[in-house]
Amino acid sequence: MVFLGLDGVIRSLVAARANRDIEIWESRFKTAGSHTVETTIVGMRVVFTADPENIKAVLSSQFHDYGVFVGS
């Protein structure tokens, strides 16, 4: 189901319910060949990163340039 990028959201929700969050993110980063993944969900650009340098930039000098959501 590739509709508005919701296929990725659904896969993430299924993985989360099965306590397999780490596996799905490792797979996505491996497929991208990077620790930063960009996608579009419901027409919005969304960037996910596990890259320490990107996280450092977001949390320090560029914090206001990004919307930050930290889920639990």
PyMOL Python script that loads the backbone (N, CA, C, O; Angstrom):
from pymol import cmd

cmd.read_pdbstr("""\
ATOM      1  N   MET A   1       0.851  -1.186   0.000  1.00  0.00           N
ATOM      2  CA  MET A   1       0.000   0.000   0.000  1.00  0.00           C
ATOM      3  C   MET A   1       0.890   1.241   0.000  1.00  0.00           C
ATOM      4  O   MET A   1       1.334   1.699   1.053  1.00  0.00           O
ATOM      5  N   VAL A   2       1.139   1.764  -1.160  1.00  0.00           N
ATOM      6  CA  VAL A   2       1.944   2.972  -1.274  1.00  0.00           C
ATOM      7  C   VAL A   2       0.984   4.125  -1.550  1.00  0.00           C
ATOM      8  O   VAL A   2       0.698   4.448  -2.703  1.00  0.00           O
ATOM      9  N   PHE A   3       0.505   4.723  -0.504  1.00  0.00           N
ATOM     10  CA  PHE A   3      -0.449   5.817  -0.627  1.00  0.00           C
ATOM     11  C   PHE A   3      -0.040   6.914   0.326  1.00  0.00           C
ATOM     12  O   PHE A   3      -0.117   6.748   1.543  1.00  0.00           O
ATOM     13  N   LEU A   4       0.391   8.026  -0.214  1.00  0.00           N
ATOM     14  CA  LEU A   4       0.811   9.182   0.574  1.00  0.00           C
ATOM     15  C   LEU A   4       1.950   8.876   1.539  1.00  0.00           C
ATOM     16  O   LEU A   4       2.126   9.581   2.533  1.00  0.00           O
ATOM     17  N   GLY A   5       2.719   7.836   1.257  1.00  0.00           N
ATOM     18  CA  GLY A   5       3.819   7.470   2.132  1.00  0.00           C
ATOM     19  C   GLY A   5       3.387   6.714   3.371  1.00  0.00           C
ATOM     20  O   GLY A   5       4.186   6.502   4.284  1.00  0.00           O
ATOM     21  N   LEU A   6       2.135   6.308   3.409  1.00  0.00           N
ATOM     22  CA  LEU A   6       1.619   5.649   4.612  1.00  0.00           C
ATOM     23  C   LEU A   6       2.083   4.205   4.742  1.00  0.00           C
ATOM     24  O   LEU A   6       1.962   3.615   5.816  1.00  0.00           O
ATOM     25  N   ASP A   7       2.612   3.623   3.663  1.00  0.00           N
ATOM     26  CA  ASP A   7       3.117   2.256   3.754  1.00  0.00           C
ATOM     27  C   ASP A   7       4.249   2.170   4.774  1.00  0.00           C
ATOM     28  O   ASP A   7       4.304   1.230   5.566  1.00  0.00           O
ATOM     29  N   GLY A   8       5.148   3.148   4.755  1.00  0.00           N
ATOM     30  CA  GLY A   8       6.243   3.173   5.721  1.00  0.00           C
ATOM     31  C   GLY A   8       5.763   3.380   7.135  1.00  0.00           C
ATOM     32  O   GLY A   8       6.299   2.794   8.074  1.00  0.00           O
ATOM     33  N   VAL A   9       4.751   4.215   7.290  1.00  0.00           N
ATOM     34  CA  VAL A   9       4.169   4.460   8.614  1.00  0.00           C
ATOM     35  C   VAL A   9       3.552   3.176   9.154  1.00  0.00           C
ATOM     36  O   VAL A   9       3.728   2.838  10.325  1.00  0.00           O
ATOM     37  N   ILE A  10       2.838   2.472   8.306  1.00  0.00           N
ATOM     38  CA  ILE A  10       2.196   1.222   8.727  1.00  0.00           C
ATOM     39  C   ILE A  10       3.255   0.191   9.109  1.00  0.00           C
ATOM     40  O   ILE A  10       3.117  -0.488  10.127  1.00  0.00           O
ATOM     41  N   ARG A  11       4.317   0.068   8.297  1.00  0.00           N
ATOM     42  CA  ARG A  11       5.396  -0.876   8.644  1.00  0.00           C
ATOM     43  C   ARG A  11       6.037  -0.509   9.975  1.00  0.00           C
ATOM     44  O   ARG A  11       6.364  -1.387  10.773  1.00  0.00           O
ATOM     45  N   SER A  12       6.217   0.784  10.216  1.00  0.00           N
ATOM     46  CA  SER A  12       6.799   1.229  11.487  1.00  0.00           C
ATOM     47  C   SER A  12       5.901   0.883  12.664  1.00  0.00           C
ATOM     48  O   SER A  12       6.377   0.436  13.708  1.00  0.00           O
ATOM     49  N   LEU A  13       4.605   1.092  12.491  1.00  0.00           N
ATOM     50  CA  LEU A  13       3.658   0.770  13.566  1.00  0.00           C
ATOM     51  C   LEU A  13       3.628  -0.727  13.856  1.00  0.00           C
ATOM     52  O   LEU A  13       3.596  -1.136  15.016  1.00  0.00           O
ATOM     53  N   VAL A  14       3.637  -1.537  12.811  1.00  0.00           N
ATOM     54  CA  VAL A  14       3.641  -2.995  12.987  1.00  0.00           C
ATOM     55  C   VAL A  14       4.921  -3.421  13.704  1.00  0.00           C
ATOM     56  O   VAL A  14       4.877  -4.248  14.615  1.00  0.00           O
ATOM     57  N   ALA A  15       6.053  -2.863  13.302  1.00  0.00           N
ATOM     58  CA  ALA A  15       7.326  -3.194  13.946  1.00  0.00           C
ATOM     59  C   ALA A  15       7.325  -2.771  15.408  1.00  0.00           C
ATOM     60  O   ALA A  15       7.802  -3.507  16.272  1.00  0.00           O
ATOM     61  N   ALA A  16       6.790  -1.586  15.685  1.00  0.00           N
ATOM     62  CA  ALA A  16       6.740  -1.104  17.063  1.00  0.00           C
ATOM     63  C   ALA A  16       5.889  -2.009  17.944  1.00  0.00           C
ATOM     64  O   ALA A  16       6.247  -2.297  19.087  1.00  0.00           O
ATOM     65  N   ARG A  17       4.772  -2.450  17.406  1.00  0.00           N
ATOM     66  CA  ARG A  17       3.894  -3.334  18.193  1.00  0.00           C
ATOM     67  C   ARG A  17       4.566  -4.669  18.491  1.00  0.00           C
ATOM     68  O   ARG A  17       4.267  -5.317  19.494  1.00  0.00           O
ATOM     69  N   ALA A  18       5.489  -5.075  17.597  1.00  0.00           N
ATOM     70  CA  ALA A  18       6.204  -6.341  17.781  1.00  0.00           C
ATOM     71  C   ALA A  18       7.552  -6.128  18.473  1.00  0.00           C
ATOM     72  O   ALA A  18       8.371  -7.045  18.540  1.00  0.00           O
ATOM     73  N   ASN A  19       7.781  -4.904  18.990  1.00  0.00           N
ATOM     74  CA  ASN A  19       9.054  -4.556  19.637  1.00  0.00           C
ATOM     75  C   ASN A  19      10.246  -4.812  18.728  1.00  0.00           C
ATOM     76  O   ASN A  19      11.278  -5.321  19.166  1.00  0.00           O
ATOM     77  N   ARG A  20      10.090  -4.446  17.428  1.00  0.00           N
ATOM     78  CA  ARG A  20      11.149  -4.646  16.448  1.00  0.00           C
ATOM     79  C   ARG A  20      11.539  -3.316  15.786  1.00  0.00           C
ATOM     80  O   ARG A  20      11.941  -3.293  14.623  1.00  0.00           O
ATOM     81  N   ASP A  21      11.419  -2.224  16.526  1.00  0.00           N
ATOM     82  CA  ASP A  21      11.730  -0.891  16.005  1.00  0.00           C
ATOM     83  C   ASP A  21      13.161  -0.815  15.466  1.00  0.00           C
ATOM     84  O   ASP A  21      13.394  -0.332  14.357  1.00  0.00           O
ATOM     85  N   ILE A  22      14.101  -1.291  16.256  1.00  0.00           N
ATOM     86  CA  ILE A  22      15.514  -1.197  15.883  1.00  0.00           C
ATOM     87  C   ILE A  22      15.763  -1.919  14.563  1.00  0.00           C
ATOM     88  O   ILE A  22      16.481  -1.413  13.701  1.00  0.00           O
ATOM     89  N   GLU A  23      15.179  -3.086  14.407  1.00  0.00           N
ATOM     90  CA  GLU A  23      15.394  -3.864  13.179  1.00  0.00           C
ATOM     91  C   GLU A  23      14.905  -3.122  11.941  1.00  0.00           C
ATOM     92  O   GLU A  23      15.592  -3.107  10.920  1.00  0.00           O
ATOM     93  N   ILE A  24      13.734  -2.511  12.019  1.00  0.00           N
ATOM     94  CA  ILE A  24      13.199  -1.837  10.840  1.00  0.00           C
ATOM     95  C   ILE A  24      14.029  -0.603  10.505  1.00  0.00           C
ATOM     96  O   ILE A  24      14.252  -0.312   9.330  1.00  0.00           O
ATOM     97  N   TRP A  25      14.494   0.130  11.525  1.00  0.00           N
ATOM     98  CA  TRP A  25      15.316   1.310  11.255  1.00  0.00           C
ATOM     99  C   TRP A  25      16.681   0.927  10.733  1.00  0.00           C
ATOM    100  O   TRP A  25      17.194   1.584   9.827  1.00  0.00           O
ATOM    101  N   GLU A  26      17.289  -0.116  11.276  1.00  0.00           N
ATOM    102  CA  GLU A  26      18.563  -0.589  10.745  1.00  0.00           C
ATOM    103  C   GLU A  26      18.414  -0.991   9.281  1.00  0.00           C
ATOM    104  O   GLU A  26      19.293  -0.719   8.464  1.00  0.00           O
ATOM    105  N   SER A  27      17.311  -1.632   8.957  1.00  0.00           N
ATOM    106  CA  SER A  27      17.047  -2.037   7.572  1.00  0.00           C
ATOM    107  C   SER A  27      16.895  -0.823   6.667  1.00  0.00           C
ATOM    108  O   SER A  27      17.438  -0.804   5.562  1.00  0.00           O
ATOM    109  N   ARG A  28      16.168   0.184   7.118  1.00  0.00           N
ATOM    110  CA  ARG A  28      15.972   1.398   6.310  1.00  0.00           C
ATOM    111  C   ARG A  28      17.287   2.131   6.080  1.00  0.00           C
ATOM    112  O   ARG A  28      17.571   2.565   4.963  1.00  0.00           O
ATOM    113  N   PHE A  29      18.085   2.270   7.124  1.00  0.00           N
ATOM    114  CA  PHE A  29      19.364   2.962   6.984  1.00  0.00           C
ATOM    115  C   PHE A  29      20.308   2.162   6.087  1.00  0.00           C
ATOM    116  O   PHE A  29      21.047   2.739   5.290  1.00  0.00           O
ATOM    117  N   LYS A  30      20.284   0.836   6.218  1.00  0.00           N
ATOM    118  CA  LYS A  30      21.133  -0.010   5.373  1.00  0.00           C
ATOM    119  C   LYS A  30      20.723   0.107   3.908  1.00  0.00           C
ATOM    120  O   LYS A  30      21.578   0.224   3.031  1.00  0.00           O
ATOM    121  N   THR A  31      19.421   0.075   3.643  1.00  0.00           N
ATOM    122  CA  THR A  31      18.917   0.209   2.278  1.00  0.00           C
ATOM    123  C   THR A  31      19.324   1.551   1.682  1.00  0.00           C
ATOM    124  O   THR A  31      19.664   1.630   0.501  1.00  0.00           O
ATOM    125  N   ALA A  32      19.289   2.600   2.488  1.00  0.00           N
ATOM    126  CA  ALA A  32      19.656   3.937   2.018  1.00  0.00           C
ATOM    127  C   ALA A  32      21.165   4.099   1.890  1.00  0.00           C
ATOM    128  O   ALA A  32      21.636   5.001   1.197  1.00  0.00           O
ATOM    129  N   GLY A  33      21.922   3.235   2.553  1.00  0.00           N
ATOM    130  CA  GLY A  33      23.371   3.360   2.533  1.00  0.00           C
ATOM    131  C   GLY A  33      23.856   4.545   3.341  1.00  0.00           C
ATOM    132  O   GLY A  33      24.944   5.068   3.104  1.00  0.00           O
ATOM    133  N   SER A  34      23.047   4.962   4.291  1.00  0.00           N
ATOM    134  CA  SER A  34      23.348   6.146   5.093  1.00  0.00           C
ATOM    135  C   SER A  34      22.613   6.043   6.418  1.00  0.00           C
ATOM    136  O   SER A  34      21.690   5.243   6.569  1.00  0.00           O
ATOM    137  N   HIS A  35      23.031   6.856   7.372  1.00  0.00           N
ATOM    138  CA  HIS A  35      22.318   6.915   8.648  1.00  0.00           C
ATOM    139  C   HIS A  35      21.305   8.051   8.665  1.00  0.00           C
ATOM    140  O   HIS A  35      20.815   8.447   9.722  1.00  0.00           O
ATOM    141  N   THR A  36      20.999   8.568   7.482  1.00  0.00           N
ATOM    142  CA  THR A  36      19.983   9.599   7.338  1.00  0.00           C
ATOM    143  C   THR A  36      19.066   9.202   6.188  1.00  0.00           C
ATOM    144  O   THR A  36      19.528   8.888   5.091  1.00  0.00           O
ATOM    145  N   VAL A  37      17.771   9.220   6.450  1.00  0.00           N
ATOM    146  CA  VAL A  37      16.778   8.811   5.461  1.00  0.00           C
ATOM    147  C   VAL A  37      15.776   9.937   5.288  1.00  0.00           C
ATOM    148  O   VAL A  37      15.297  10.508   6.267  1.00  0.00           O
ATOM    149  N   GLU A  38      15.461  10.253   4.046  1.00  0.00           N
ATOM    150  CA  GLU A  38      14.457  11.271   3.737  1.00  0.00           C
ATOM    151  C   GLU A  38      13.293  10.608   3.033  1.00  0.00           C
ATOM    152  O   GLU A  38      13.487   9.756   2.166  1.00  0.00           O
ATOM    153  N   THR A  39      12.089  10.993   3.399  1.00  0.00           N
ATOM    154  CA  THR A  39      10.894  10.441   2.767  1.00  0.00           C
ATOM    155  C   THR A  39       9.805  11.503   2.744  1.00  0.00           C
ATOM    156  O   THR A  39       9.962  12.580   3.320  1.00  0.00           O
ATOM    157  N   THR A  40       8.722  11.199   2.088  1.00  0.00           N
ATOM    158  CA  THR A  40       7.564  12.087   2.079  1.00  0.00           C
ATOM    159  C   THR A  40       6.384  11.329   2.658  1.00  0.00           C
ATOM    160  O   THR A  40       6.061  10.226   2.216  1.00  0.00           O
ATOM    161  N   ILE A  41       5.750  11.927   3.642  1.00  0.00           N
ATOM    162  CA  ILE A  41       4.579  11.328   4.277  1.00  0.00           C
ATOM    163  C   ILE A  41       3.464  12.354   4.236  1.00  0.00           C
ATOM    164  O   ILE A  41       3.596  13.450   4.781  1.00  0.00           O
ATOM    165  N   VAL A  42       2.375  12.000   3.593  1.00  0.00           N
ATOM    166  CA  VAL A  42       1.212  12.869   3.436  1.00  0.00           C
ATOM    167  C   VAL A  42       1.654  14.245   2.903  1.00  0.00           C
ATOM    168  O   VAL A  42       1.192  15.287   3.369  1.00  0.00           O
ATOM    169  N   GLY A  43       2.552  14.216   1.923  1.00  0.00           N
ATOM    170  CA  GLY A  43       2.994  15.432   1.275  1.00  0.00           C
ATOM    171  C   GLY A  43       4.021  16.259   2.028  1.00  0.00           C
ATOM    172  O   GLY A  43       4.431  17.318   1.554  1.00  0.00           O
ATOM    173  N   MET A  44       4.442  15.787   3.201  1.00  0.00           N
ATOM    174  CA  MET A  44       5.437  16.524   3.993  1.00  0.00           C
ATOM    175  C   MET A  44       6.785  15.817   3.922  1.00  0.00           C
ATOM    176  O   MET A  44       6.863  14.593   4.036  1.00  0.00           O
ATOM    177  N   ARG A  45       7.838  16.593   3.733  1.00  0.00           N
ATOM    178  CA  ARG A  45       9.199  16.052   3.746  1.00  0.00           C
ATOM    179  C   ARG A  45       9.562  15.709   5.188  1.00  0.00           C
ATOM    180  O   ARG A  45       9.409  16.529   6.094  1.00  0.00           O
ATOM    181  N   VAL A  46      10.044  14.484   5.381  1.00  0.00           N
ATOM    182  CA  VAL A  46      10.418  14.016   6.710  1.00  0.00           C
ATOM    183  C   VAL A  46      11.823  13.429   6.628  1.00  0.00           C
ATOM    184  O   VAL A  46      12.119  12.636   5.734  1.00  0.00           O
ATOM    185  N   VAL A  47      12.675  13.816   7.552  1.00  0.00           N
ATOM    186  CA  VAL A  47      14.041  13.317   7.600  1.00  0.00           C
ATOM    187  C   VAL A  47      14.245  12.589   8.927  1.00  0.00           C
ATOM    188  O   VAL A  47      13.965  13.127   9.998  1.00  0.00           O
ATOM    189  N   PHE A  48      14.737  11.360   8.831  1.00  0.00           N
ATOM    190  CA  PHE A  48      15.079  10.569  10.012  1.00  0.00           C
ATOM    191  C   PHE A  48      16.589  10.402  10.010  1.00  0.00           C
ATOM    192  O   PHE A  48      17.178  10.132   8.963  1.00  0.00           O
ATOM    193  N   THR A  49      17.218  10.558  11.155  1.00  0.00           N
ATOM    194  CA  THR A  49      18.664  10.388  11.208  1.00  0.00           C
ATOM    195  C   THR A  49      19.105   9.706  12.491  1.00  0.00           C
ATOM    196  O   THR A  49      18.519   9.875  13.560  1.00  0.00           O
ATOM    197  N   ALA A  50      20.165   8.927  12.332  1.00  0.00           N
ATOM    198  CA  ALA A  50      20.864   8.332  13.468  1.00  0.00           C
ATOM    199  C   ALA A  50      22.336   8.714  13.375  1.00  0.00           C
ATOM    200  O   ALA A  50      23.179   8.157  14.078  1.00  0.00           O
ATOM    201  N   ASP A  51      22.634   9.669  12.501  1.00  0.00           N
ATOM    202  CA  ASP A  51      24.003  10.131  12.296  1.00  0.00           C
ATOM    203  C   ASP A  51      24.381  11.097  13.423  1.00  0.00           C
ATOM    204  O   ASP A  51      23.734  12.131  13.588  1.00  0.00           O
ATOM    205  N   PRO A  52      25.411  10.776  14.190  1.00  0.00           N
ATOM    206  CA  PRO A  52      25.783  11.622  15.327  1.00  0.00           C
ATOM    207  C   PRO A  52      26.063  13.079  14.954  1.00  0.00           C
ATOM    208  O   PRO A  52      25.718  13.989  15.708  1.00  0.00           O
ATOM    209  N   GLU A  53      26.681  13.303  13.803  1.00  0.00           N
ATOM    210  CA  GLU A  53      26.977  14.677  13.394  1.00  0.00           C
ATOM    211  C   GLU A  53      25.701  15.448  13.059  1.00  0.00           C
ATOM    212  O   GLU A  53      25.587  16.628  13.388  1.00  0.00           O
ATOM    213  N   ASN A  54      24.747  14.793  12.410  1.00  0.00           N
ATOM    214  CA  ASN A  54      23.468  15.446  12.107  1.00  0.00           C
ATOM    215  C   ASN A  54      22.703  15.763  13.387  1.00  0.00           C
ATOM    216  O   ASN A  54      22.131  16.844  13.526  1.00  0.00           O
ATOM    217  N   ILE A  55      22.697  14.832  14.301  1.00  0.00           N
ATOM    218  CA  ILE A  55      21.999  15.044  15.570  1.00  0.00           C
ATOM    219  C   ILE A  55      22.649  16.195  16.334  1.00  0.00           C
ATOM    220  O   ILE A  55      21.958  17.036  16.909  1.00  0.00           O
ATOM    221  N   LYS A  56      23.982  16.225  16.335  1.00  0.00           N
ATOM    222  CA  LYS A  56      24.708  17.306  17.007  1.00  0.00           C
ATOM    223  C   LYS A  56      24.341  18.665  16.395  1.00  0.00           C
ATOM    224  O   LYS A  56      24.122  19.635  17.120  1.00  0.00           O
ATOM    225  N   ALA A  57      24.274  18.730  15.065  1.00  0.00           N
ATOM    226  CA  ALA A  57      23.923  19.988  14.399  1.00  0.00           C
ATOM    227  C   ALA A  57      22.507  20.431  14.753  1.00  0.00           C
ATOM    228  O   ALA A  57      22.268  21.608  15.023  1.00  0.00           O
ATOM    229  N   VAL A  58      21.579  19.493  14.752  1.00  0.00           N
ATOM    230  CA  VAL A  58      20.190  19.822  15.059  1.00  0.00           C
ATOM    231  C   VAL A  58      20.058  20.307  16.501  1.00  0.00           C
ATOM    232  O   VAL A  58      19.348  21.275  16.771  1.00  0.00           O
ATOM    233  N   LEU A  59      20.733  19.643  17.415  1.00  0.00           N
ATOM    234  CA  LEU A  59      20.596  19.977  18.827  1.00  0.00           C
ATOM    235  C   LEU A  59      21.404  21.195  19.256  1.00  0.00           C
ATOM    236  O   LEU A  59      21.179  21.741  20.336  1.00  0.00           O
ATOM    237  N   SER A  60      22.338  21.622  18.422  1.00  0.00           N
ATOM    238  CA  SER A  60      23.143  22.789  18.810  1.00  0.00           C
ATOM    239  C   SER A  60      22.776  23.990  17.965  1.00  0.00           C
ATOM    240  O   SER A  60      21.771  24.650  18.232  1.00  0.00           O
ATOM    241  N   SER A  61      23.542  24.275  16.987  1.00  0.00           N
ATOM    242  CA  SER A  61      23.403  25.534  16.241  1.00  0.00           C
ATOM    243  C   SER A  61      22.189  25.601  15.327  1.00  0.00           C
ATOM    244  O   SER A  61      21.727  26.699  15.019  1.00  0.00           O
ATOM    245  N   GLN A  62      21.661  24.480  14.885  1.00  0.00           N
ATOM    246  CA  GLN A  62      20.569  24.507  13.911  1.00  0.00           C
ATOM    247  C   GLN A  62      19.236  24.048  14.496  1.00  0.00           C
ATOM    248  O   GLN A  62      18.340  23.658  13.747  1.00  0.00           O
ATOM    249  N   PHE A  63      19.093  24.085  15.779  1.00  0.00           N
ATOM    250  CA  PHE A  63      17.898  23.543  16.435  1.00  0.00           C
ATOM    251  C   PHE A  63      16.602  24.130  15.887  1.00  0.00           C
ATOM    252  O   PHE A  63      15.645  23.391  15.658  1.00  0.00           O
ATOM    253  N   HIS A  64      16.551  25.438  15.674  1.00  0.00           N
ATOM    254  CA  HIS A  64      15.313  26.089  15.246  1.00  0.00           C
ATOM    255  C   HIS A  64      14.985  25.855  13.762  1.00  0.00           C
ATOM    256  O   HIS A  64      13.895  26.200  13.305  1.00  0.00           O
ATOM    257  N   ASP A  65      15.928  25.271  13.018  1.00  0.00           N
ATOM    258  CA  ASP A  65      15.691  24.980  11.600  1.00  0.00           C
ATOM    259  C   ASP A  65      14.900  23.689  11.421  1.00  0.00           C
ATOM    260  O   ASP A  65      14.450  23.394  10.314  1.00  0.00           O
ATOM    261  N   TYR A  66      14.725  22.923  12.476  1.00  0.00           N
ATOM    262  CA  TYR A  66      14.093  21.614  12.371  1.00  0.00           C
ATOM    263  C   TYR A  66      12.948  21.484  13.360  1.00  0.00           C
ATOM    264  O   TYR A  66      12.968  22.075  14.440  1.00  0.00           O
ATOM    265  N   GLY A  67      11.946  20.699  12.971  1.00  0.00           N
ATOM    266  CA  GLY A  67      10.908  20.296  13.915  1.00  0.00           C
ATOM    267  C   GLY A  67      11.396  18.996  14.516  1.00  0.00           C
ATOM    268  O   GLY A  67      11.727  18.070  13.777  1.00  0.00           O
ATOM    269  N   VAL A  68      11.450  18.899  15.802  1.00  0.00           N
ATOM    270  CA  VAL A  68      12.002  17.716  16.454  1.00  0.00           C
ATOM    271  C   VAL A  68      10.894  16.977  17.181  1.00  0.00           C
ATOM    272  O   VAL A  68      10.151  17.560  17.970  1.00  0.00           O
ATOM    273  N   PHE A  69      10.797  15.687  16.901  1.00  0.00           N
ATOM    274  CA  PHE A  69       9.862  14.825  17.618  1.00  0.00           C
ATOM    275  C   PHE A  69      10.663  13.679  18.167  1.00  0.00           C
ATOM    276  O   PHE A  69      11.348  12.988  17.412  1.00  0.00           O
ATOM    277  N   VAL A  70      10.597  13.461  19.433  1.00  0.00           N
ATOM    278  CA  VAL A  70      11.264  12.341  20.067  1.00  0.00           C
ATOM    279  C   VAL A  70      10.179  11.452  20.627  1.00  0.00           C
ATOM    280  O   VAL A  70       9.549  11.783  21.631  1.00  0.00           O
ATOM    281  N   GLY A  71       9.961  10.328  19.981  1.00  0.00           N
ATOM    282  CA  GLY A  71       8.929   9.387  20.419  1.00  0.00           C
ATOM    283  C   GLY A  71       9.465   8.416  21.443  1.00  0.00           C
ATOM    284  O   GLY A  71      10.675   8.231  21.576  1.00  0.00           O
ATOM    285  N   SER A  72       8.566   7.812  22.151  1.00  0.00           N
ATOM    286  CA  SER A  72       8.995   6.815  23.122  1.00  0.00           C
ATOM    287  C   SER A  72       8.431   5.475  22.769  1.00  0.00           C
ATOM    288  O   SER A  72       8.680   4.496  23.472  1.00  0.00           O
TER     289      SER A  72
END
""", "prot")
cmd.dss("prot")
cmd.show_as("cartoon", "prot")
cmd.util.cbc("prot")
cmd.orient("prot")
